[in-house]
Every structure is written in C-alpha cells, then in structure tokens.
Amino acid sequence: MTLILSQADYLKLLDQAEIINNTILDSFDITRKYQFGEGYWRHIQLRDGISLDISNYQQPKSFILKCHERKHPLEFLFFILVESEFKNLEFKTGEYFLSGSGMASECAVFEPSARVVEVAIHIHPNVLQLQI
C-alpha cells in the first residue's frame, strides 16, 4: 500500500524527527533521522535566505506527497548517488537540476531506492536583489 501525505504532514514529520547531531545543538545546523526509511536529513541555515540541505537515505517504500502549487525558492539540487531497482526515476546518479520559476508542482512521487545522496541549495529571491 502506498503512503499518501500532505505537504503539511510531510514537513511536520521531518521537523519532529529525532535530532541526531553529535555536538551541542545549533539551531543553524540540524541533522535529523530520516522518517521514511534509514538515513538522515541535514539542514544548514547559511544566512538569511540561503540554506543547504544534505540527505543520505534509503527509502524502502514508495509514497506520494500531495501538495498544492505553491511558491518555492530558487533551488539547485544535485543527486550524488541514486541506486534504485526502478528504471523510471526522474533523476539519475550525477544529474542535477536548477528550478526557480517561483512555483513548485502540485504532486511528487517518491519511489523506493537502495540509497539516495543529494545536496540542495535553496536561495530566496530577495537574496538576489541588488542593494543600492
């Protein structure tokens, strides 16, 4: 059975996941246990409007993330390693993409994978405005 989550529930689960930093808690650099398999998700707030997410996880089951079209920051996403038994995955090892239309799609499907390592840089459009 495929799990279906709203975006709000997905983000809430990520935010409530166990913090696994081995150092003193730092609100600018938090590593949490991945809720939908094995691994971790690390969020680093580099400065106002710029963040870095590093994920290393294995997802044993597929799920569907149901979300409405919404505003989304500029994003660079790099897939360092993707091993999957499914051949219809949208991205492959070594591929990357840049998205920044300002709007994110309505729905996403997450397929089971052997291992996923990805790095994402999020930049709020205000950061790119010229300060005169």
C-alpha positions, -999 to 999 in steps of 0.1 A, spaced: 0 0 0 14 34 -10 15 61 17 -1 94 7 10 125 27 0 161 25 29 186 23 20 199 58 21 164 73 54 156 55 71 188 68 57 182 103 71 147 103 105 159 91 105 186 118 95 162 145 121 136 136 148 127 162 178 151 162 210 131 157 236 158 159 265 146 180 276 181 191 259 208 210 226 217 194 230 245 170 198 260 155 217 268 123 229 232 116 205 204 125 207 168 115 176 147 118 168 110 114 151 103 80 114 95 89 106 73 58 135 49 59 171 48 71 194 77 70 194 114 78 184 148 66 207 177 75 196 214 72 222 242 75 210 278 75 240 295 59 225 330 62 191 347 59 175 334 27 202 307 19 201 272 32 218 239 24 202 205 28 222 173 27 203 140 25 216 105 27 188 79 30 174 46 19 136 45 13 121 10 13 85 20 3 71 45 -22 49 74 -11 30 102 -27 35 138 -14 2 157 -21 7 194 -22 -8 224 -39 10 246 -63 30 269 -41 58 295 -40 92 279 -39 127 294 -37 154 291 -63 168 256 -58 200 238 -71 196 201 -65 225 176 -70 220 138 -70 253 124 -60 242 88 -58 209 72 -66 207 34 -67 172 21 -75 156 -10 -88 131 12 -106 142 24 -141 115 52 -143 130 75 -118 130 111 -129 167 117 -120 198 95 -121 232 95 -105 253 126 -113 224 145 -126 213 179 -112 187 205 -118 180 241 -112 145 252 -105 134 287 -99 101 295 -116 88 307 -83 62 279 -82 65 243 -72 45 215 -87 13 200 -72 24 164 -65 55 144 -61 60 106 -61 89 91 -41 99 57 -53 118 30 -32 155 33 -36 186 14 -24 204 46 -15 200 83 -23 225 111 -16 215 146 -25 226 181 -19 202 210 -23 209 247 -21 178 269 -15 180 307 -22 152 331 -15 147 356 -44 152 385 -20 189 374 -16 194 381 -53 180 416 -53 206 443 -58 212 465 -28 219 501 -38 
